[in-house]
Amino acid sequence: MSLRLAGARSAGVDETTLEQVDRFERSDLPDPHKTALRLADAFVANPAGIGDRLRSQVHAHFRPEQVVELTLDVIAWSKQKIPVALGLDAPLDPERPTVFDFDEDGHPAIGGERFVAAFGPGRASGPGRAERL
């Protein structure tokens, strides 16, 4: 993972936390966190395969509106799967994670500059590149 959300860092997410998320089943994360991560994994990998056991866990920890919010977050954050699948996800700096945030219009901002993905409409800046706006 080469991108790190600046807002997450300011909220206290560090590399140790990210390591726990990567290996959440064996981590000491609280059960609601593990359940949310199970839901995210299942939703991305095989949404039709989400079974009664996971549904029960989700409803034991979250109210219906929270389940909707979690699901919408997973959908929003899963958009990066497209550039990964197409091989367009080369890191901006292969030596370290790139910190990013979002500008007031919701566009990714890296180093204070607004970017769009190279594969966006009308964009052809090449594999693994972002284009400044």
DSSP file (Angstrom, degrees, kcal/mol; ACC not computed):
  #  RESIDUE AA STRUCTURE BP1 BP2  ACC     N-H-->O    O-->H-N    N-H-->O    O-->H-N    TCO  KAPPA ALPHA  PHI   PSI    X-CA   Y-CA   Z-CA
    1    1 A M              0   0    0      0, 0.0     3,-0.0     0, 0.0     0, 0.0   0.000 360.0 360.0 360.0 120.3    0.0    0.0    0.0
    2    2 A S        +     0   0    0     87,-0.1    96,-4.9    95,-0.1     2,-0.4   0.592 360.0  74.2-103.4 -11.7    1.7    3.2   -1.1
    3    3 A L  E     -a   98   0A   0     94,-0.2     2,-0.4    96,-0.0    96,-0.2  -0.846  53.9-172.7-106.9 140.3   -1.0    5.8   -0.2
    4    4 A R  E     -a   99   0A   0     94,-2.9    96,-2.8    -2,-0.4     2,-0.4  -0.996  26.4-125.0-129.6 126.6   -1.8    7.0    3.3
    5    5 A L  E >>  -a  100   0A   0     -2,-0.4     4,-1.7    94,-0.2     3,-0.6  -0.570  12.5-146.4 -73.3 122.7   -4.7    9.2    4.0
    6    6 A A  H 3> S+     0   0    0     94,-4.5     4,-2.2    -2,-0.4     5,-0.2   0.876  98.0  56.8 -57.8 -40.4   -3.5   12.4    5.9
    7    7 A G  H 3> S+     0   0    0     93,-0.3     4,-1.1     1,-0.2    -1,-0.2   0.849 103.9  53.6 -61.4 -34.7   -6.7   12.6    7.9
    8    8 A A  H <4>S+     0   0    0     -3,-0.6     5,-2.6     2,-0.2     3,-0.3   0.910 107.5  50.7 -66.7 -41.2   -6.2    9.1    9.2
    9    9 A R  H ><5S+     0   0    0     -4,-1.7     3,-1.7     1,-0.2    -2,-0.2   0.921 108.7  50.6 -62.0 -43.2   -2.7   10.0   10.4
   10   10 A S  H 3<5S+     0   0    0     -4,-2.2    -1,-0.2     1,-0.3    -2,-0.2   0.752 106.7  56.5 -68.4 -20.8   -4.1   13.0   12.2
   11   11 A A  T 3<5S-     0   0    0     -4,-1.1    -1,-0.3    -3,-0.3    -2,-0.2   0.415 130.5 -94.1 -88.2   1.4   -6.7   10.8   13.8
   12   12 A G  T < 5S+     0   0    0     -3,-1.7     2,-0.5     1,-0.3    -3,-0.2   0.501  73.7 147.2 104.4   4.3   -3.9    8.5   15.2
   13   13 A V      < +     0   0    0     -5,-2.6    -1,-0.3    -6,-0.1     2,-0.2  -0.631  22.1 168.4 -76.0 124.3   -3.6    5.8   12.6
   14   14 A D     >  -     0   0    0     -2,-0.5     4,-2.3     1,-0.0     5,-0.2  -0.667  52.7 -85.9-125.8-177.9    0.0    4.7   12.4
   15   15 A E  H  > S+     0   0    0      1,-0.2     4,-2.2    -2,-0.2     5,-0.1   0.829 126.0  56.7 -62.8 -31.6    2.0    1.9   10.9
   16   16 A T  H  > S+     0   0    0      2,-0.2     4,-2.0     1,-0.2    -1,-0.2   0.923 108.1  47.1 -64.6 -43.3    1.3   -0.4   13.9
   17   17 A T  H  > S+     0   0    0      2,-0.2     4,-2.2     1,-0.2    -2,-0.2   0.916 110.9  51.6 -62.5 -43.8   -2.5    0.1   13.4
   18   18 A L  H  X S+     0   0    0     -4,-2.3     4,-2.4     1,-0.2    -1,-0.2   0.879 108.0  52.4 -62.2 -37.5   -2.2   -0.6    9.7
   19   19 A E  H  X S+     0   0    0     -4,-2.2     4,-1.6     2,-0.2    -1,-0.2   0.900 108.2  51.2 -64.0 -40.9   -0.3   -3.8   10.5
   20   20 A Q  H  < S+     0   0    0     -4,-2.0     7,-0.2     1,-0.2    -2,-0.2   0.899 110.2  49.3 -62.4 -40.1   -3.1   -4.8   12.8
   21   21 A V  H >< S+     0   0    0     -4,-2.2     3,-1.4     1,-0.2    -2,-0.2   0.916 107.6  54.2 -65.5 -42.6   -5.7   -4.2   10.1
   22   22 A D  H 3< S+     0   0    0     -4,-2.4    -1,-0.2     1,-0.3    -2,-0.2   0.853 124.4  26.5 -59.0 -34.4   -3.6   -6.2    7.6
   23   23 A R  T >< S+     0   0    0     -4,-1.6     3,-1.3    -5,-0.1     4,-0.5  -0.310  81.0 148.4-122.1  47.0   -3.7   -9.2   10.0
   24   24 A F  G X   +     0   0    0     -3,-1.4     3,-1.1     1,-0.3     5,-0.3   0.798  63.2  61.3 -60.1 -35.0   -6.9   -8.3   11.8
   25   25 A E  G 3  S+     0   0    0      1,-0.3    -1,-0.3    -4,-0.2    -4,-0.1   0.833 114.4  36.1 -63.3 -30.1   -8.0  -11.9   12.6
   26   26 A R  G <  S+     0   0    0     -3,-1.3    -1,-0.3    -6,-0.2    -2,-0.2   0.354 104.1  97.0-101.0   4.2   -4.9  -12.4   14.7
   27   27 A S  S <  S-     0   0    0     -3,-1.1    -3,-0.0    -4,-0.5     7,-0.0  -0.237  82.1-117.4 -86.9 176.8   -4.7   -8.9   16.1
   28   28 A D        +     0   0    0     -2,-0.0     3,-0.1     2,-0.0    -1,-0.1   0.107  66.1 136.5 -99.8  21.1   -6.0   -7.5   19.4
   29   29 A L        -     0   0    0     -5,-0.3     5,-0.1    -9,-0.1    -2,-0.0  -0.343  66.0 -93.8 -61.7 149.1   -8.4   -5.2   17.6
   30   30 A P    >>  -     0   0    0      0, 0.0     4,-2.1     0, 0.0     3,-0.6  -0.266  36.0-107.8 -62.9 153.9  -11.9   -5.1   19.3
   31   31 A D  H 3> S+     0   0    0      1,-0.2     4,-2.7     2,-0.2     5,-0.2   0.854 117.5  56.2 -54.3 -41.6  -14.5   -7.5   17.9
   32   32 A P  H 3> S+     0   0    0      0, 0.0     4,-2.3     0, 0.0    -1,-0.2   0.903 108.5  48.6 -60.4 -37.4  -16.6   -4.7   16.2
   33   33 A H  H <> S+     0   0    0     -3,-0.6     4,-2.3     2,-0.2    -2,-0.2   0.930 112.1  48.0 -65.3 -44.6  -13.5   -3.7   14.3
   34   34 A K  H  X S+     0   0    0     -4,-2.1     4,-2.4     1,-0.2    -1,-0.2   0.897 111.3  51.2 -62.3 -39.7  -12.8   -7.2   13.2
   35   35 A T  H  X S+     0   0    0     -4,-2.7     4,-2.5     2,-0.2    -1,-0.2   0.914 109.1  50.1 -64.5 -43.0  -16.4   -7.7   12.2
   36   36 A A  H  X S+     0   0    0     -4,-2.3     4,-2.4     1,-0.2    -1,-0.2   0.896 111.9  48.5 -62.6 -39.4  -16.3   -4.5   10.1
   37   37 A L  H  X S+     0   0    0     -4,-2.3     4,-2.7     2,-0.2    -2,-0.2   0.875 109.4  52.2 -69.3 -36.6  -13.1   -5.8    8.4
   38   38 A R  H  X S+     0   0    0     -4,-2.4     4,-2.8     2,-0.2     5,-0.2   0.922 110.5  49.0 -61.1 -43.7  -14.7   -9.2    7.8
   39   39 A L  H  X S+     0   0    0     -4,-2.5     4,-2.9     2,-0.2    -2,-0.2   0.929 111.5  49.0 -61.7 -45.6  -17.6   -7.5    6.2
   40   40 A A  H  X S+     0   0    0     -4,-2.4     4,-2.3     2,-0.2     5,-0.2   0.936 113.1  46.7 -60.4 -47.6  -15.3   -5.3    4.0
   41   41 A D  H  X S+     0   0    0     -4,-2.7     4,-2.7     1,-0.2     5,-0.3   0.932 115.6  45.4 -60.0 -46.7  -13.3   -8.3    2.9
   42   42 A A  H  X S+     0   0    0     -4,-2.8     4,-2.8     1,-0.2     7,-0.3   0.904 112.0  51.6 -65.4 -41.2  -16.4  -10.4    2.1
   43   43 A F  H  < S+     0   0    0     -4,-2.9    -1,-0.2    -5,-0.2    -2,-0.2   0.907 115.8  40.7 -63.4 -42.1  -18.1   -7.5    0.3
   44   44 A V  H  < S+     0   0    0     -4,-2.3    -2,-0.2    -5,-0.2    -1,-0.2   0.914 123.3  38.1 -72.6 -43.1  -15.1   -6.9   -1.9
   45   45 A A  H  < S-     0   0    0     -4,-2.7    -2,-0.2    -5,-0.2    -3,-0.2   0.898 140.1 -12.4 -79.3 -41.8  -14.2  -10.5   -2.6
   46   46 A N    ><  +     0   0    0     -4,-2.8     3,-1.8    -5,-0.3     4,-0.2  -0.444  56.8 178.1-163.7  76.5  -17.7  -12.2   -2.9
   47   47 A P  G >  S+     0   0    0      0, 0.0     3,-1.4     0, 0.0    -4,-0.1   0.833  86.1  57.2 -58.1 -33.2  -20.7  -10.1   -1.8
   48   48 A A  G 3  S+     0   0    0      1,-0.3    -5,-0.1    -5,-0.1    -6,-0.0   0.722 100.6  60.7 -69.5 -18.4  -23.1  -12.9   -2.8
   49   49 A G  G <   +     0   0    0     -3,-1.8     2,-0.5    -7,-0.3    -1,-0.3   0.387  68.6 123.0 -90.8   4.0  -21.2  -15.2   -0.4
   50   50 A I    <   -     0   0    0     -3,-1.4     2,-0.1    -4,-0.2   -11,-0.0  -0.544  50.9-162.0 -67.5 117.4  -21.9  -13.2    2.7
   51   51 A G     >  -     0   0    0     -2,-0.5     4,-2.3     1,-0.0     5,-0.2  -0.280  32.2 -90.9-101.2-177.5  -23.6  -15.8    4.9
   52   52 A D  H  > S+     0   0    0      1,-0.2     4,-2.6     2,-0.2     5,-0.2   0.844 119.3  58.3 -61.1 -37.2  -25.8  -15.9    7.9
   53   53 A R  H  > S+     0   0    0      2,-0.2     4,-2.1     1,-0.2    -1,-0.2   0.946 110.5  41.1 -61.9 -48.8  -22.9  -16.1   10.3
   54   54 A L  H  > S+     0   0    0      1,-0.2     4,-2.8     2,-0.2    -1,-0.2   0.906 113.4  54.5 -66.5 -40.2  -21.3  -12.9    9.2
   55   55 A R  H  X S+     0   0    0     -4,-2.3     4,-2.6     1,-0.2    -2,-0.2   0.915 108.6  49.5 -57.6 -42.7  -24.7  -11.2    9.0
   56   56 A S  H  X S+     0   0    0     -4,-2.6     4,-1.5     2,-0.2    -1,-0.2   0.914 111.4  48.4 -63.1 -43.3  -25.3  -12.2   12.6
   57   57 A Q  H  X S+     0   0    0     -4,-2.1     4,-1.2     2,-0.2    -2,-0.2   0.931 112.0  49.5 -62.1 -45.3  -21.9  -10.8   13.7
   58   58 A V  H >X S+     0   0    0     -4,-2.8     4,-2.2     1,-0.2     3,-0.7   0.934 113.1  45.5 -60.4 -47.5  -22.5   -7.5   11.8
   59   59 A H  H 3< S+     0   0    0     -4,-2.6    -1,-0.2     1,-0.2    -2,-0.2   0.720 107.2  59.8 -72.3 -19.8  -26.0   -7.0   13.4
   60   60 A A  H 3< S+     0   0    0     -4,-1.5    -1,-0.2    -5,-0.2    -2,-0.2   0.783 118.5  28.9 -73.7 -26.5  -24.7   -7.9   16.8
   61   61 A H  H << S+     0   0    0     -4,-1.2     2,-0.4    -3,-0.7    -2,-0.2   0.672 119.0  48.6-106.7 -21.0  -22.2   -5.0   16.7
   62   62 A F     <  -     0   0    0     -4,-2.2    -1,-0.1    -5,-0.2     0, 0.0  -0.947  69.4-126.3-132.8 143.6  -23.9   -2.4   14.4
   63   63 A R    >>  -     0   0    0     -2,-0.4     4,-2.0     1,-0.1     3,-0.8  -0.419  43.4-101.6 -73.5 158.7  -27.2   -0.7   14.1
   64   64 A P  H 3> S+     0   0    0      0, 0.0     4,-2.1     0, 0.0     5,-0.2   0.875 123.4  52.3 -52.7 -41.8  -28.8   -0.9   10.6
   65   65 A E  H 3> S+     0   0    0      1,-0.2     4,-2.1     2,-0.2     5,-0.1   0.836 108.3  51.8 -66.7 -29.9  -27.8    2.7    9.7
   66   66 A Q  H <> S+     0   0    0     -3,-0.8     4,-2.9     2,-0.2    -1,-0.2   0.867 106.7  53.3 -71.5 -35.9  -24.2    1.8   10.7
   67   67 A V  H  X S+     0   0    0     -4,-2.0     4,-2.5     2,-0.2    -2,-0.2   0.916 109.5  48.8 -63.3 -42.4  -24.3   -1.2    8.4
   68   68 A V  H  X S+     0   0    0     -4,-2.1     4,-2.6     2,-0.2    -2,-0.2   0.933 112.1  48.6 -61.6 -45.9  -25.4    1.0    5.5
   69   69 A E  H  X S+     0   0    0     -4,-2.1     4,-2.4     2,-0.2    -2,-0.2   0.926 111.5  49.3 -61.7 -45.3  -22.6    3.5    6.3
   70   70 A L  H  X S+     0   0    0     -4,-2.9     4,-2.4     1,-0.2    -1,-0.2   0.929 112.4  48.2 -58.1 -46.1  -20.0    0.7    6.5
   71   71 A T  H  X S+     0   0    0     -4,-2.5     4,-2.3     1,-0.2    -2,-0.2   0.913 111.3  48.9 -64.2 -43.5  -21.2   -0.8    3.2
   72   72 A L  H  X S+     0   0    0     -4,-2.6     4,-2.6     1,-0.2    -1,-0.2   0.881 110.7  51.9 -64.3 -37.3  -21.1    2.6    1.4
   73   73 A D  H  X S+     0   0    0     -4,-2.4     4,-2.7     2,-0.2    -2,-0.2   0.917 108.7  50.4 -63.2 -42.9  -17.6    3.3    2.8
   74   74 A V  H  X S+     0   0    0     -4,-2.4     4,-1.0     1,-0.2    -2,-0.2   0.924 111.3  48.9 -61.5 -43.4  -16.4   -0.1    1.4
   75   75 A I  H >< S+     0   0    0     -4,-2.3     3,-0.6     1,-0.2     4,-0.4   0.944 112.9  47.2 -60.7 -47.8  -17.9    0.8   -2.0
   76   76 A A  H >< S+     0   0    0     -4,-2.6     3,-0.9     1,-0.2    -2,-0.2   0.906 115.5  44.1 -61.4 -43.2  -16.3    4.2   -2.0
   77   77 A W  H >< S+     0   0    0     -4,-2.7     3,-0.6     1,-0.2    -1,-0.2   0.560 101.1  70.0 -82.4  -6.9  -12.9    2.9   -1.0
   78   78 A S  G X< S+     0   0    0     -4,-1.0     3,-2.1    -3,-0.6     4,-0.3   0.528  70.6  91.4 -85.7  -5.4  -13.0   -0.1   -3.4
   79   79 A K  G X  S+     0   0    0     -3,-0.9     3,-1.4    -4,-0.4    -1,-0.2   0.769  72.7  70.7 -60.1 -23.9  -12.7    2.2   -6.4
   80   80 A Q  G <> S+     0   0    0     -3,-0.6     4,-1.8     1,-0.3    -1,-0.3   0.668  78.8  78.6 -68.9 -13.4   -8.9    1.7   -6.2
   81   81 A K  H <> S+     0   0    0     -3,-2.1     4,-2.8     1,-0.2    -1,-0.3   0.824  85.2  61.9 -62.8 -30.3   -9.4   -1.9   -7.4
   82   82 A I  H <> S+     0   0    0     -3,-1.4     4,-1.9    -4,-0.3    -1,-0.2   0.967 106.9  40.3 -63.6 -54.2   -9.8   -0.7  -10.9
   83   83 A P  H  4>S+     0   0    0      0, 0.0     5,-3.3     0, 0.0     4,-0.5   0.867 115.7  53.1 -64.9 -31.7   -6.3    0.9  -11.3
   84   84 A V  H ><5S+     0   0    0     -4,-1.8     3,-1.2     3,-0.2    -2,-0.2   0.954 110.1  47.1 -63.9 -48.0   -4.8   -2.1   -9.4
   85   85 A A  H 3<5S+     0   0    0     -4,-2.8    -1,-0.2     1,-0.3    -3,-0.2   0.832 115.4  46.1 -62.3 -33.0   -6.4   -4.6  -11.8
   86   86 A L  T 3<5S-     0   0    0     -4,-1.9    -1,-0.3    -5,-0.2    -2,-0.2   0.441 114.4-115.5 -90.4  -0.5   -5.2   -2.5  -14.8
   87   87 A G  T < 5S+     0   0    0     -3,-1.2     3,-0.2    -4,-0.5    -3,-0.2   0.781  80.6 123.3  73.2  26.5   -1.7   -2.2  -13.4
   88   88 A L      < +     0   0    0     -5,-3.3    -4,-0.2    -6,-0.2    30,-0.2   0.095  42.3  93.6-103.6  21.6   -2.0    1.6  -13.1
   89   89 A D        +     0   0    0     -6,-0.5    -1,-0.2    -5,-0.2   -87,-0.1   0.015  44.9 151.4-108.5  27.8   -1.2    1.8   -9.4
   90   90 A A        -     0   0    0     -3,-0.2    -6,-0.0     1,-0.1    -2,-0.0  -0.337  53.0-106.4 -58.8 137.6    2.5    2.4   -9.4
   91   91 A P        -     0   0    0      0, 0.0    -1,-0.1     0, 0.0   -88,-0.0  -0.330  13.6-134.0 -66.1 147.6    3.6    4.3   -6.3
   92   92 A L  S    S+     0   0    0      1,-0.3    -2,-0.1   -90,-0.1   -89,-0.0   0.866 103.6  21.3 -67.5 -35.5    4.4    8.0   -6.7
   93   93 A D  S >  S-     0   0    0      3,-0.3     3,-1.4   -91,-0.1    -1,-0.3  -0.913  71.3-163.5-132.8 105.2    7.5    7.4   -4.5
   94   94 A P  T 3  S+     0   0    0      0, 0.0    -1,-0.1     0, 0.0    -2,-0.1   0.638  86.3  63.1 -66.1 -11.6    8.6    3.7   -4.4
   95   95 A E  T 3  S+     0   0    0      1,-0.2     0, 0.0     2,-0.0     0, 0.0   0.682 115.2   4.6 -85.7 -19.5   10.7    4.4   -1.3
   96   96 A R  S <  S-     0   0    0     -3,-1.4    -3,-0.3   -94,-0.1    -1,-0.2  -0.991  86.0 -79.6-159.9 160.4    7.9    5.4    1.0
   97   97 A P        -     0   0    0      0, 0.0     2,-0.5     0, 0.0   -94,-0.2  -0.327  43.2-126.9 -63.1 148.5    4.1    5.8    1.4
   98   98 A T  E     -a    3   0A   0    -96,-4.9   -94,-2.9    -4,-0.0     2,-0.4  -0.874  17.7-140.1 -98.8 125.5    2.6    8.8   -0.2
   99   99 A V  E     +a    4   0A   0     -2,-0.5    12,-0.5   -96,-0.2     2,-0.3  -0.710  30.0 171.2 -86.3 132.4    0.4   10.9    2.1
  100  100 A F  E     +aB   5 110A   0    -96,-2.8   -94,-4.5    -2,-0.4   -93,-0.3  -0.898  14.4 179.4-136.5 167.4   -2.7   12.2    0.5
  101  101 A D  E     - B   0 109A   0      8,-2.3     8,-3.3    -2,-0.3     2,-0.4  -0.786  32.0 -98.5-147.4-171.1   -5.9   14.0    1.5
  102  102 A F  E     - B   0 108A   0      6,-0.3    12,-0.0    -2,-0.2     2,-0.0  -0.957  28.8-132.6-121.8 141.5   -9.0   15.3   -0.3
  103  103 A D    >   -     0   0    0      4,-2.8     3,-2.1    -2,-0.4     6,-0.1  -0.169  43.3 -84.0 -80.8-177.2   -9.7   18.9   -1.3
  104  104 A E  T 3  S+     0   0    0      1,-0.3    -1,-0.1     2,-0.1    -2,-0.0   0.695 130.7  52.7 -64.5 -18.7  -12.9   20.8   -0.6
  105  105 A D  T 3  S-     0   0    0      2,-0.1    -1,-0.3     3,-0.0    -2,-0.0   0.409 120.8-106.0 -94.7   1.2  -14.4   19.3   -3.8
  106  106 A G  S <  S+     0   0    0     -3,-2.1    -2,-0.1     1,-0.3     3,-0.0   0.556  75.4 136.2  87.7   8.2  -13.6   15.8   -2.7
  107  107 A H        -     0   0    0      1,-0.1    -4,-2.8     9,-0.0    -1,-0.3  -0.643  64.6 -97.0 -87.7 146.6  -10.7   15.3   -5.2
  108  108 A P  E     -B  102   0A   0      0, 0.0     7,-2.4     0, 0.0     2,-0.4  -0.360  39.0-162.8 -60.8 139.2   -7.5   13.6   -4.1
  109  109 A A  E     -BC 101 114A   0     -8,-3.3    -8,-2.3     5,-0.2     2,-0.5  -0.989   7.7-174.0-128.4 122.7   -4.8   16.2   -3.1
  110  110 A I  E >  S-BC 100 113A   0      3,-2.5     3,-1.6    -2,-0.4   -10,-0.2  -0.970  78.0  -9.3-118.9 121.1   -1.2   15.1   -2.9
  111  111 A G  T 3  S-     0   0    0     -2,-0.5    -1,-0.2   -12,-0.5     3,-0.1   0.837 130.8 -56.1  61.4  31.9    1.2   17.7   -1.6
  112  112 A G  T 3  S+     0   0    0      1,-0.3     2,-0.4    -3,-0.1    -1,-0.3   0.415 115.7 113.8  82.0  -3.1   -1.5   20.3   -1.8
  113  113 A E  E <   -C  110   0A   0     -3,-1.6    -3,-2.5   -10,-0.0     2,-0.3  -0.822  66.2-124.7-105.3 144.2   -2.1   19.6   -5.5
  114  114 A R  E     -C  109   0A   0     -2,-0.4    19,-2.1    -5,-0.2     2,-0.3  -0.653  32.1-172.1 -86.0 139.1   -5.3   18.2   -6.9
  115  115 A F  E     -D  132   0B   0     -7,-2.4     2,-0.3    -2,-0.3    17,-0.2  -0.907  17.2-160.0-129.7 155.5   -5.0   15.0   -9.0
  116  116 A V  E     -D  131   0B   0     15,-1.6    15,-2.2    -2,-0.3    -9,-0.0  -0.951  39.3 -94.8-126.1 153.9   -7.2   12.9  -11.2
  117  117 A A  E >   -D  130   0B   0     -2,-0.3     3,-1.7    13,-0.2    13,-0.2  -0.322  29.0-121.6 -66.5 149.2   -6.4    9.3  -12.1
  118  118 A A  T 3  S+     0   0    0     11,-1.0     7,-0.5     1,-0.3     8,-0.3   0.738 111.9  54.7 -62.7 -23.3   -4.6    8.7  -15.4
  119  119 A F  T 3  S+     0   0    0     10,-0.1    -1,-0.3     5,-0.1     3,-0.1   0.363  83.5 117.7 -94.8   6.7   -7.5    6.5  -16.6
  120  120 A G  S X  S-     0   0    0     -3,-1.7     3,-2.3     1,-0.2    -4,-0.0  -0.152  82.6 -63.5 -68.9 168.2  -10.2    9.1  -16.0
  121  121 A P  T 3  S+     0   0    0      0, 0.0    -1,-0.2     0, 0.0     3,-0.1  -0.274 124.0   3.1 -55.1 127.7  -12.3   10.5  -18.8
  122  122 A G  T 3  S+     0   0    0      1,-0.2     2,-0.4    -3,-0.1    -2,-0.1   0.586 104.2 123.1  74.2  10.0  -10.2   12.4  -21.3
  123  123 A R    <   +     0   0    0     -3,-2.3    -1,-0.2     1,-0.1     3,-0.1  -0.865  23.5 158.8-107.8 137.4   -7.0   11.5  -19.5
  124  124 A A        +     0   0    0     -2,-0.4    -5,-0.1    -3,-0.1    -6,-0.1  -0.274  22.3 135.2-148.9  56.5   -4.1    9.7  -21.0
  125  125 A S        -     0   0    0     -7,-0.5     5,-0.1     1,-0.2    -6,-0.1   0.413  68.2-103.6 -91.9   3.4   -1.0   10.5  -18.9
  126  126 A G    >   -     0   0    0     -8,-0.3     3,-1.4     3,-0.1    -1,-0.2  -0.071  52.2 -35.7 101.7 162.5    0.2    6.9  -18.9
  127  127 A P  T 3  S+     0   0    0      0, 0.0   -39,-0.2     0, 0.0     3,-0.1  -0.247 121.7   6.1 -59.5 137.4    0.3    3.9  -16.6
  128  128 A G  T 3  S+     0   0    0      1,-0.2     2,-0.3   -45,-0.1   -40,-0.1   0.652 103.4 116.5  70.1  16.6    0.9    4.6  -12.9
  129  129 A R    <   -     0   0    0     -3,-1.4   -11,-1.0     2,-0.0     2,-0.3  -0.858  50.1-151.5-119.2 152.9    0.7    8.3  -13.2
  130  130 A A  E     -D  117   0B   0     -2,-0.3     2,-0.5   -13,-0.2   -13,-0.2  -0.845  18.0-132.2-113.3 157.6   -1.7   10.9  -11.9
  131  131 A E  E     -D  116   0B   0    -15,-2.2   -15,-1.6    -2,-0.3     2,-0.2  -0.935  15.2-127.3-115.3 131.4   -2.4   14.2  -13.6
  132  132 A R  E      D  115   0B   0     -2,-0.5   -17,-0.2   -17,-0.2   -19,-0.0  -0.475 360.0 360.0 -71.1 142.8   -2.3   17.6  -11.9
  133  133 A L              0   0    0    -19,-2.1    -1,-0.1    -2,-0.2   -18,-0.1   0.394 360.0 360.0-101.6 360.0   -5.4   19.7  -12.4
